[in-house]
Structures are given as structure tokens and as C-alpha cells.
């Protein structure tokens, strides 16, 4: 699916750039995309989904208190707040303004190929999360909006599930122990949010960054790898930067949140619940 030609024309008028529309990678992709037809091209991203109708962004708002439509310019500063010397550094994001009240951003164009999960990328991802997890943040939520203490996580997580439209799928609500600490986290983490180019690796899609419990972030990562070699590569690289974390008592609740936010797509709860518990 491509942006409508009329929408493309409106963005061209708004930005003053001739644009080449790009196809959506997923039916629920968060942004319409264009490449500027310049000598130094840029990627333009116009918000396509909103917390009012999208399960992921609705979960981001109701659980983490973050809506990118409320702070479209400020969120561009998040990349500069991340730990330095990341193996997969973020591309800088620029806010261009609101087109009919819809946020529009740009970032440098890269000819790099989207990453694919495999042993090499799993090792890089383990190193990336290991670096991010070395830095403890002051609470969970979002640094641009609301930050809560760790002791408030169990009640807010349970309330989120209790009021979810598909809450009956769980039967009894899972337990939510108080997390050990909070870290930088990208809840919708996927391999294709990173690019491999001639000058190295880049993190191209990070706008959904939040502060989350460490155990939540690791449970997200646990679901991304299916092969033993990938898992071994991830764990080896992660442990070079950060210590082991016991996920046992946290896993059921974190997976319920992951399912409710559709971070693994629209799959059956019992499929996600039965994914191997291999991490830590």
C-alpha cells in the first residue's frame, strides 16, 4: 500500500520537496513514508496511526503514558539522551511541523538494508540492549510526559489488562511483582528497525522509546529469537555488558502486556504464552 497521490501532493506543498512515495512494510505501519528527490535525500514520516484506534499506540498511552501526537517535536531529542557509543546508533529525527494537525518528521536517507534476525544480528542486539541496560533511569513511563516509581508498576499493569477489550482471554490476571529497575526500552522492537549500510549499522526507527521495567524489555527480546544459535549469540553479547536477570516470576505478566499491545502482531494468546522461556 502506498500513500494516496493527493496526500503526497499535500506533503510536497507543505515541505517544498518533490517526493517519491514508499510502500508500507506492514498493514498496521505507524507512518506514511516518502523519499525526497534531492541530491541529499531524506526520509519523511507522516503519522498514520493514533492511540484512539491503534492497539499498539493505545497501549503506549494507557500503560506508559506516551502519545507521540502530544509531543512530536520534543521526542526528537530522545536520541541525544541515550547512552553514548551504542553498537547500533540512532539516526537523528527532525520535526517538520503538523500537516492538518498530523505530525511530520524527517531523518537522513540511508541506502542500508533492513536487518534480518540471524546469529550476527542477534549478537549485535544483545550488545545493544546490554549497553542500554547498564544505565538505570529514574522510573518507568516516558521522560517527556509522566514517570512513575517502580512500586506503581503492578497496579498500573493490572489495571491496563483489566480494562483491555480482550481481558477474558487470560482467565485470571497474572501477577506483577515490583520490577528490579527501569531502563530505556523500545516496546515494538524488531530487526527491521535497524539498517546495515556501507558505513555500519544504524537504528532507523526508535520513536516509540519509553522507560520500562528491565524485565519487560528482556521479555520483549526473548520473543524475537527462535533459533538456538541466535539465542546463544544474544546472551553471550548481553552478558559482556549487563548481568543476568531472573525473569521467572515476571514472564507471564510481561507476556500478557506484550500480547495486549500486539507487539508480536495479532496472534493467539496461547501461542505467545507457550513461546520457549530461554532467557535468563
Residue frames as qw, qx, qy, qz and C-alpha x, y, z in Angstrom:
[[0.000, 0.888, 0.459, 0.000, 0.00, 0.00, 0.00],
 [0.422, 0.197, 0.016, 0.885, 1.28, 3.47, -0.95],
 [0.028, 0.466, 0.347, -0.813, 0.25, 6.93, 0.25],
 [0.417, 0.743, 0.523, -0.037, -2.66, 8.39, -1.68],
 [0.493, 0.364, 0.223, 0.758, -1.44, 10.71, -4.52],
 [0.144, -0.851, -0.209, -0.460, -3.48, 13.56, -3.06],
 [0.678, -0.718, -0.005, 0.157, -1.74, 13.13, 0.29],
 [0.734, -0.030, 0.185, 0.653, 1.65, 13.03, -1.42],
 [0.255, 0.645, 0.238, 0.680, 0.84, 16.32, -3.16],
 [0.398, -0.880, -0.127, -0.227, -0.16, 17.97, 0.13],
 [0.761, -0.516, 0.102, 0.380, 3.12, 16.88, 1.76],
 [0.605, 0.272, 0.241, 0.709, 5.06, 18.19, -1.26],
 [0.001, -0.807, -0.194, -0.557, 3.37, 21.58, -0.95],
 [0.610, -0.789, -0.064, -0.026, 3.94, 21.63, 2.82],
 [0.761, -0.431, 0.217, 0.433, 7.66, 20.74, 2.63],
 [0.252, 0.861, -0.270, -0.349, 8.62, 22.24, -0.73],
 [0.235, -0.412, 0.844, 0.251, 10.19, 18.94, -1.83],
 [0.730, 0.213, -0.454, -0.464, 9.34, 16.62, -4.70],
 [0.546, -0.338, 0.694, -0.325, 8.64, 13.23, -3.17],
 [0.506, 0.147, -0.800, -0.287, 8.75, 9.56, -4.10],
 [0.751, -0.359, 0.183, -0.522, 6.13, 7.62, -2.12],
 [0.147, 0.337, -0.924, 0.108, 7.27, 4.41, -0.42],
 [0.673, -0.266, -0.589, -0.359, 5.18, 1.29, 0.29],
 [0.614, -0.568, 0.324, -0.442, 4.07, 0.33, 3.77],
 [0.187, 0.354, -0.911, 0.096, 6.05, -2.54, 5.25],
 [0.026, -0.236, -0.929, 0.282, 3.04, -3.69, 7.32],
 [0.151, -0.629, -0.627, -0.433, -0.72, -3.18, 7.22],
 [0.436, -0.835, -0.324, 0.088, -0.52, -1.51, 10.64],
 [0.575, 0.174, -0.087, 0.794, 2.59, 0.59, 9.90],
 [0.248, -0.682, -0.412, 0.551, 2.66, 3.70, 12.07],
 [0.018, -0.680, 0.132, 0.721, 3.71, 6.17, 9.37],
 [0.702, 0.689, 0.175, 0.043, 3.28, 7.04, 5.72],
 [0.595, -0.465, 0.340, 0.561, 6.72, 7.28, 4.11],
 [0.578, 0.813, 0.051, 0.048, 8.34, 9.27, 1.28],
 [0.686, -0.205, 0.183, 0.674, 11.85, 9.82, -0.05],
 [0.147, 0.877, 0.001, -0.458, 12.71, 13.34, -1.08],
 [0.786, 0.476, 0.216, 0.329, 14.01, 13.72, -4.64],
 [0.080, -0.970, 0.225, 0.047, 17.07, 15.76, -3.65],
 [0.529, 0.586, -0.573, 0.219, 20.83, 15.43, -4.04],
 [0.072, 0.210, -0.820, 0.527, 20.90, 14.69, -0.30],
 [0.547, -0.362, -0.547, -0.520, 17.62, 12.78, 0.08],
 [0.223, -0.205, 0.677, -0.671, 15.74, 12.41, 3.34],
 [0.243, -0.329, -0.905, -0.115, 13.06, 10.05, 4.58],
 [0.334, -0.250, 0.110, -0.902, 9.77, 11.72, 5.53],
 [0.217, -0.254, -0.930, 0.155, 7.40, 10.13, 8.05],
 [0.388, -0.290, -0.047, -0.874, 3.81, 11.30, 8.49],
 [0.292, -0.035, 0.828, -0.477, 1.95, 9.78, 11.44],
 [0.423, -0.069, -0.696, -0.576, -0.65, 7.29, 10.18],
 [0.576, -0.408, -0.708, -0.017, -1.93, 5.66, 13.37],
 [0.208, -0.544, 0.247, -0.774, -3.21, 7.18, 16.60],
 [0.013, -0.077, 0.878, -0.472, -3.88, 5.91, 20.10],
 [0.575, 0.127, 0.249, -0.769, -7.61, 6.32, 19.53],
 [0.873, 0.278, -0.062, -0.396, -7.72, 3.44, 17.02],
 [0.634, 0.466, -0.610, 0.091, -4.42, 1.55, 17.07],
 [0.869, -0.444, -0.218, -0.002, -3.83, -1.20, 19.71],
 [0.724, 0.063, -0.238, 0.645, -0.10, -0.54, 19.94],
 [0.136, 0.397, -0.120, 0.900, -0.30, 3.24, 20.40],
 [0.606, -0.590, -0.195, -0.496, -3.32, 2.83, 22.64],
 [0.873, -0.331, -0.270, 0.235, -1.23, 0.56, 24.86],
 [0.520, 0.231, -0.189, 0.800, 1.66, 3.01, 24.78],
 [0.184, -0.537, 0.009, -0.824, -0.67, 5.72, 26.07],
 [0.739, -0.512, -0.159, -0.407, -2.65, 3.71, 28.62],
 [0.903, -0.265, -0.197, 0.275, 0.31, 1.77, 30.05],
 [0.644, -0.042, -0.061, 0.761, 3.34, 4.03, 29.54],
 [0.069, -0.837, -0.289, 0.460, 1.54, 7.38, 29.35],
 [0.234, -0.402, 0.439, 0.769, 3.10, 8.29, 25.99],
 [0.563, 0.684, 0.464, -0.019, 1.40, 9.65, 22.88],
 [0.520, -0.047, 0.308, 0.796, 3.73, 10.91, 20.14],
 [0.103, 0.706, 0.460, 0.528, 0.99, 13.24, 18.90],
 [0.391, -0.888, -0.231, 0.077, 1.24, 15.19, 22.18],
 [0.382, -0.796, 0.304, 0.357, 4.99, 15.84, 21.97],
 [0.852, 0.474, 0.155, 0.158, 6.08, 15.42, 18.33],
 [0.338, 0.837, -0.303, 0.305, 8.91, 17.92, 18.50],
 [0.435, -0.702, 0.507, -0.247, 10.27, 17.01, 21.92],
 [0.947, -0.094, 0.306, -0.012, 10.54, 13.30, 21.12],
 [0.707, 0.645, -0.186, 0.222, 13.23, 14.10, 18.53],
 [0.049, -0.786, 0.510, -0.345, 15.55, 14.89, 21.45],
 [0.902, -0.334, 0.218, -0.165, 15.34, 11.37, 22.88],
 [0.890, 0.340, -0.150, 0.262, 18.14, 10.04, 20.67],
 [0.274, 0.679, -0.384, 0.562, 20.55, 12.52, 22.26],
 [0.549, -0.579, 0.366, -0.479, 19.60, 11.31, 25.74],
 [0.990, -0.009, -0.133, -0.041, 20.52, 7.68, 25.05],
 [0.696, -0.540, 0.338, 0.330, 23.79, 6.20, 26.33],
 [0.288, 0.794, -0.424, -0.326, 26.73, 7.02, 24.08],
 [0.053, 0.477, -0.858, -0.180, 28.72, 4.60, 21.92],
 [0.802, 0.129, 0.452, -0.368, 25.83, 2.26, 21.15],
 [0.442, -0.109, 0.787, 0.416, 26.70, -0.52, 18.68],
 [0.198, 0.545, 0.700, 0.418, 23.56, 0.44, 16.73],
 [0.107, -0.275, -0.212, 0.932, 23.45, 4.27, 16.92],
 [0.306, 0.696, 0.610, -0.223, 20.15, 6.10, 16.28],
 [0.303, 0.407, 0.379, 0.774, 19.59, 8.24, 13.21],
 [0.000, 0.248, 0.322, -0.914, 18.65, 11.82, 14.17],
 [0.095, 0.634, 0.749, 0.169, 14.96, 12.68, 13.78],
 [0.058, -0.051, -0.004, 0.997, 13.72, 16.18, 12.84],
 [0.208, 0.627, 0.689, -0.299, 10.21, 17.53, 13.40],
 [0.212, 0.203, 0.452, 0.842, 8.93, 19.40, 10.34],
 [0.323, 0.004, 0.120, -0.939, 5.59, 20.51, 11.74],
 [0.412, 0.290, 0.806, -0.310, 1.96, 19.41, 11.66],
 [0.165, -0.013, -0.625, -0.763, 0.11, 18.84, 8.39],
 [0.601, -0.360, -0.365, -0.614, -3.58, 19.26, 9.20],
 [0.606, -0.582, 0.345, -0.419, -2.69, 18.54, 12.87],
 [0.998, -0.004, 0.003, 0.064, -0.78, 15.36, 11.91],
 [0.421, -0.753, 0.406, 0.302, 2.92, 15.19, 12.93],
 [0.800, 0.580, -0.091, 0.120, 5.52, 15.05, 10.17],
 [0.559, -0.684, 0.386, 0.267, 9.16, 14.10, 10.76],
 [0.721, 0.629, -0.289, 0.017, 12.26, 13.53, 8.64],
 [0.693, -0.551, 0.412, 0.215, 15.54, 11.70, 9.04],
 [0.068, 0.621, -0.635, -0.455, 18.58, 11.19, 6.81],
 [0.902, 0.290, -0.127, -0.292, 18.04, 8.74, 3.98],
 [0.377, -0.500, 0.774, 0.094, 20.08, 5.55, 4.18],
 [0.677, 0.345, -0.515, -0.397, 20.59, 3.00, 1.41],
 [0.124, -0.310, 0.907, -0.256, 21.23, 0.37, 4.05],
 [0.550, -0.154, -0.734, -0.367, 19.31, -2.89, 4.00],
 [0.665, -0.510, 0.146, -0.525, 16.92, -3.68, 6.87],
 [0.107, -0.407, 0.883, -0.207, 18.41, -6.18, 9.29],
 [0.820, -0.100, -0.430, -0.364, 17.17, -9.75, 9.39],
 [0.683, -0.560, 0.405, -0.237, 17.27, -11.86, 12.52],
 [0.877, 0.288, -0.353, 0.151, 20.19, -14.25, 12.48],
 [0.798, -0.336, -0.237, 0.440, 23.25, -15.05, 14.53],
 [0.430, 0.219, -0.033, 0.875, 25.14, -11.87, 13.54],
 [0.213, -0.573, -0.138, -0.779, 22.28, -9.50, 14.26],
 [0.738, -0.571, -0.348, -0.087, 21.30, -11.34, 17.46],
 [0.691, -0.177, -0.237, 0.660, 24.82, -10.70, 18.78],
 [0.155, 0.329, 0.047, 0.930, 24.57, -7.01, 17.87],
 [0.478, -0.604, -0.304, -0.560, 21.17, -6.78, 19.52],
 [0.778, -0.453, -0.367, 0.235, 22.49, -8.41, 22.68],
 [0.509, -0.021, -0.143, 0.848, 25.30, -5.87, 22.80],
 [0.091, -0.479, -0.214, -0.846, 22.86, -3.02, 22.13],
 [0.629, -0.632, -0.314, -0.327, 20.50, -3.99, 24.95],
 [0.763, -0.285, -0.319, 0.485, 23.44, -4.70, 27.22],
 [0.307, 0.183, -0.063, 0.932, 24.69, -1.15, 26.70],
 [0.325, -0.531, -0.247, -0.743, 21.21, 0.34, 27.19],
 [0.748, -0.528, -0.381, -0.127, 20.59, -1.70, 30.34],
 [0.602, -0.018, -0.390, 0.697, 23.78, -0.54, 32.04],
 [0.016, -0.203, 0.128, -0.971, 22.10, 2.83, 32.57],
 [0.125, -0.533, -0.805, 0.229, 19.29, 2.83, 35.12],
 [0.062, -0.469, -0.220, -0.853, 16.71, 5.58, 34.66],
 [0.125, -0.187, 0.511, -0.830, 14.72, 7.28, 37.42],
 [0.552, 0.205, 0.598, -0.544, 11.41, 5.47, 36.88],
 [0.291, 0.206, 0.840, 0.410, 9.19, 3.99, 34.20],
 [0.301, 0.788, 0.412, -0.344, 6.85, 5.74, 31.78],
 [0.588, 0.597, 0.219, 0.500, 8.11, 8.44, 29.44],
 [0.474, -0.280, -0.170, 0.817, 10.69, 11.15, 30.19],
 [0.018, 0.202, 0.270, 0.941, 8.69, 13.72, 28.16],
 [0.502, -0.474, -0.401, -0.602, 5.36, 13.03, 29.87],
 [0.688, -0.587, 0.176, -0.389, 4.84, 11.07, 33.11],
 [0.464, 0.337, -0.783, 0.240, 7.34, 8.98, 35.08],
 [0.788, -0.494, -0.073, -0.361, 6.15, 6.59, 37.81],
 [0.291, -0.581, 0.734, -0.197, 8.02, 4.79, 40.58],
 [0.318, 0.168, -0.920, -0.158, 8.67, 1.06, 40.28],
 [0.142, 0.157, 0.846, -0.489, 6.24, 0.39, 43.12],
 [0.500, 0.410, 0.183, -0.740, 3.41, 1.76, 40.93],
 [0.259, 0.290, -0.774, -0.500, 4.04, -0.74, 38.11],
 [0.044, 0.158, 0.984, -0.064, 1.98, -3.70, 39.45],
 [0.280, 0.559, 0.567, -0.536, -1.24, -1.71, 39.88],
 [0.346, 0.607, -0.209, -0.684, -1.00, 0.14, 36.55],
 [0.148, 0.242, -0.884, -0.371, -0.13, -3.07, 34.66],
 [0.118, 0.299, 0.929, -0.186, -3.06, -4.94, 36.22],
 [0.308, 0.620, 0.335, -0.639, -5.43, -2.04, 35.52],
 [0.256, 0.483, -0.527, -0.651, -4.30, -1.96, 31.89],
 [0.130, 0.015, -0.965, -0.226, -5.10, -5.64, 31.46],
 [0.156, 0.395, 0.789, -0.444, -8.32, -5.48, 33.48],
 [0.355, 0.673, 0.209, -0.615, -9.76, -2.83, 31.16],
 [0.007, -0.323, 0.728, 0.605, -8.44, -4.36, 27.94],
 [0.692, 0.170, -0.154, -0.685, -11.19, -5.41, 25.47],
 [0.795, 0.153, -0.571, -0.140, -9.87, -8.98, 25.36],
 [0.225, -0.539, 0.656, -0.478, -9.24, -9.41, 29.09],
 [0.889, -0.105, 0.225, -0.384, -11.38, -12.57, 29.17],
 [0.799, 0.436, -0.414, 0.018, -8.68, -14.42, 27.18],
 [0.184, 0.518, -0.710, 0.440, -6.43, -14.58, 30.26],
 [0.658, -0.417, -0.626, 0.038, -8.88, -16.07, 32.73],
 [0.534, -0.768, -0.172, 0.309, -7.23, -14.89, 35.93],
 [0.240, 0.935, -0.215, 0.148, -4.96, -11.85, 35.67],
 [0.804, 0.148, -0.372, 0.440, -1.25, -12.66, 36.03],
 [0.553, -0.721, -0.142, 0.393, 0.90, -11.45, 38.89],
 [0.420, 0.779, -0.084, 0.458, 3.08, -8.36, 38.52],
 [0.692, -0.469, -0.203, 0.510, 5.95, -8.28, 41.01],
 [0.044, -0.960, 0.095, 0.261, 7.69, -4.94, 41.54],
 [0.781, 0.550, -0.141, 0.260, 10.44, -4.68, 38.86],
 [0.758, -0.292, -0.103, 0.574, 14.10, -4.52, 39.81],
 [0.191, -0.519, 0.096, 0.827, 14.80, -1.27, 37.95],
 [0.542, 0.761, 0.299, -0.194, 13.85, 0.75, 34.85],
 [0.467, -0.254, 0.513, 0.674, 15.77, 1.14, 31.58],
 [0.352, 0.450, -0.324, -0.754, 15.43, 2.54, 28.07],
 [0.475, 0.170, 0.864, -0.006, 13.13, 0.25, 26.07],
 [0.358, 0.213, -0.435, -0.798, 11.64, 0.06, 22.57],
 [0.639, 0.057, 0.631, -0.436, 8.46, -1.99, 23.08],
 [0.816, 0.501, 0.132, -0.256, 7.90, -2.66, 19.36],
 [0.220, -0.643, 0.667, 0.304, 11.48, -3.84, 18.86],
 [0.901, 0.353, 0.251, -0.034, 12.06, -5.69, 15.56],
 [0.679, -0.157, 0.387, 0.604, 15.08, -6.47, 13.41],
 [0.421, 0.566, 0.440, 0.556, 13.85, -4.33, 10.50],
 [0.163, -0.976, -0.142, 0.035, 14.10, -1.16, 12.61],
 [0.455, -0.665, 0.407, 0.430, 17.86, -1.34, 12.06],
 [0.690, 0.715, -0.075, -0.079, 19.81, -0.84, 8.82],
 [0.738, -0.319, 0.379, 0.458, 23.09, -2.31, 7.63],
 [0.463, 0.884, 0.006, -0.062, 24.89, 0.08, 5.29],
 [0.722, 0.507, -0.238, 0.407, 28.32, 0.76, 3.83],
 [0.085, 0.630, -0.429, 0.641, 29.36, 2.77, 6.91],
 [0.050, 0.077, -0.860, 0.503, 27.97, 0.37, 9.51],
 [0.194, -0.506, -0.840, -0.026, 24.76, -0.26, 11.39],
 [0.130, -0.205, 0.075, -0.967, 22.08, 2.32, 12.14],
 [0.051, 0.437, 0.820, -0.367, 18.94, 2.46, 14.30],
 [0.003, 0.213, 0.438, 0.873, 16.34, 4.00, 12.00],
 [0.488, -0.504, -0.431, -0.568, 13.05, 3.59, 13.91],
 [0.398, -0.098, -0.698, 0.587, 13.16, 4.47, 17.60],
 [0.202, -0.410, -0.053, -0.888, 10.27, 6.96, 18.06],
 [0.734, -0.471, -0.342, -0.350, 8.41, 4.62, 20.45],
 [0.469, 0.189, -0.647, 0.571, 11.20, 4.67, 23.05],
 [0.566, -0.712, -0.124, -0.396, 10.00, 4.64, 26.66],
 [0.038, -0.454, 0.772, -0.442, 11.35, 3.93, 30.12],
 [0.852, -0.159, -0.308, -0.393, 10.20, 0.47, 31.12],
 [0.763, -0.495, 0.406, -0.092, 10.96, -2.23, 33.66],
 [0.009, -0.556, 0.797, 0.236, 14.12, -4.14, 32.79],
 [0.432, 0.052, 0.896, -0.082, 12.16, -7.38, 32.93],
 [0.589, 0.655, 0.316, -0.354, 9.65, -6.09, 30.36],
 [0.324, 0.773, -0.434, -0.332, 12.39, -5.23, 27.88],
 [0.135, -0.369, 0.915, 0.094, 14.04, -8.63, 28.25],
 [0.540, 0.297, 0.756, -0.220, 10.69, -10.41, 27.78],
 [0.540, 0.751, -0.011, -0.381, 10.23, -8.45, 24.54],
 [0.169, 0.664, -0.693, -0.225, 13.68, -9.57, 23.36],
 [0.436, -0.154, 0.880, -0.108, 13.04, -13.18, 24.36],
 [0.666, 0.474, 0.511, -0.268, 10.23, -13.44, 21.80],
 [0.389, 0.793, -0.265, -0.386, 12.35, -12.22, 18.87],
 [0.156, 0.540, -0.814, -0.143, 14.73, -15.17, 18.57],
 [0.917, 0.008, 0.046, -0.396, 13.70, -18.68, 17.62],
 [0.848, 0.332, -0.383, 0.152, 16.98, -20.46, 16.81],
 [0.809, -0.508, -0.098, 0.278, 19.45, -21.76, 19.37],
 [0.634, 0.130, 0.045, 0.761, 22.46, -20.10, 17.70],
 [0.014, -0.693, -0.156, -0.704, 20.68, -16.72, 17.75],
 [0.631, -0.740, -0.152, -0.180, 19.85, -17.09, 21.42],
 [0.825, -0.286, -0.049, 0.485, 23.39, -18.10, 22.35],
 [0.449, 0.364, 0.089, 0.811, 24.84, -15.15, 20.41],
 [0.244, -0.770, -0.172, -0.565, 22.45, -12.72, 22.10],
 [0.746, -0.655, -0.120, 0.018, 23.12, -13.97, 25.62],
 [0.777, -0.077, -0.020, 0.624, 26.91, -14.00, 25.17],
 [0.270, 0.474, 0.096, 0.833, 26.94, -10.41, 23.90],
 [0.415, -0.764, -0.207, -0.448, 24.45, -9.19, 26.50],
 [0.804, -0.547, -0.147, 0.182, 26.38, -10.65, 29.42],
 [0.620, 0.187, -0.072, 0.759, 29.51, -8.77, 28.38],
 [0.010, 0.472, 0.021, 0.881, 27.68, -5.56, 29.29],
 [0.545, -0.401, 0.145, -0.722, 24.97, -6.43, 31.85],
 [0.178, -0.209, 0.917, -0.288, 24.41, -9.14, 34.46],
 [0.212, -0.269, -0.910, -0.234, 21.87, -11.95, 34.40],
 [0.417, -0.114, 0.219, -0.875, 18.28, -11.15, 35.34],
 [0.132, 0.176, 0.968, -0.123, 15.80, -13.73, 36.63],
 [0.335, -0.045, -0.333, -0.880, 12.60, -13.48, 34.56],
 [0.172, -0.190, -0.967, -0.004, 10.66, -16.40, 36.02],
 [0.004, -0.549, -0.694, 0.466, 8.11, -14.60, 38.20],
 [0.140, 0.536, -0.033, -0.832, 7.78, -11.69, 35.73],
 [0.095, -0.086, 0.783, 0.609, 7.38, -13.57, 32.45],
 [0.099, 0.517, 0.847, 0.080, 3.65, -14.38, 32.48],
 [0.025, 0.821, 0.353, -0.449, 2.58, -10.83, 33.24],
 [0.078, -0.577, 0.378, 0.719, 5.01, -9.23, 30.80],
 [0.126, 0.069, 0.852, 0.504, 3.90, -11.56, 28.02],
 [0.114, 0.685, 0.709, -0.122, 0.27, -10.67, 28.72],
 [0.014, 0.804, 0.035, -0.594, 1.14, -6.99, 28.25],
 [0.136, -0.340, 0.669, 0.646, 3.09, -7.77, 25.07],
 [0.150, 0.349, 0.885, 0.268, 0.08, -9.66, 23.71],
 [0.077, 0.782, 0.527, -0.324, -2.39, -6.93, 24.68],
 [0.015, 0.770, -0.176, -0.613, -0.29, -4.30, 22.87],
 [0.846, 0.502, 0.182, -0.009, 0.08, -6.63, 19.85],
 [0.140, -0.808, 0.506, 0.267, 3.85, -6.26, 19.91],
 [0.363, -0.177, 0.872, 0.278, 4.06, -9.67, 18.19],
 [0.288, -0.029, -0.616, -0.733, 1.18, -8.90, 15.82],
 [0.702, -0.127, 0.107, -0.693, -2.34, -10.25, 16.04],
 [0.461, 0.166, -0.872, -0.022, -1.55, -13.78, 17.24],
 [0.739, -0.470, -0.421, -0.236, -3.36, -16.12, 19.58],
 [0.386, -0.769, 0.374, -0.346, -2.54, -15.62, 23.27],
 [0.916, -0.279, 0.289, -0.021, -1.77, -19.29, 23.82],
 [0.807, 0.463, -0.051, 0.363, 0.84, -19.25, 21.04],
 [0.149, 0.775, -0.321, 0.524, 2.67, -16.32, 22.61],
 [0.656, -0.611, 0.299, -0.327, 2.29, -17.74, 26.11],
 [0.969, -0.102, 0.213, 0.072, 3.89, -21.05, 25.06],
 [0.510, 0.763, -0.337, 0.210, 6.99, -19.48, 23.46],
 [0.817, -0.069, -0.405, 0.404, 10.13, -21.08, 24.98],
 [0.369, -0.923, 0.071, -0.078, 11.34, -19.39, 28.15],
 [0.880, 0.190, -0.124, 0.418, 15.03, -19.44, 27.31],
 [0.270, 0.679, -0.204, 0.651, 16.37, -16.08, 28.51],
 [0.081, -0.478, 0.556, -0.676, 17.99, -15.89, 31.96]]
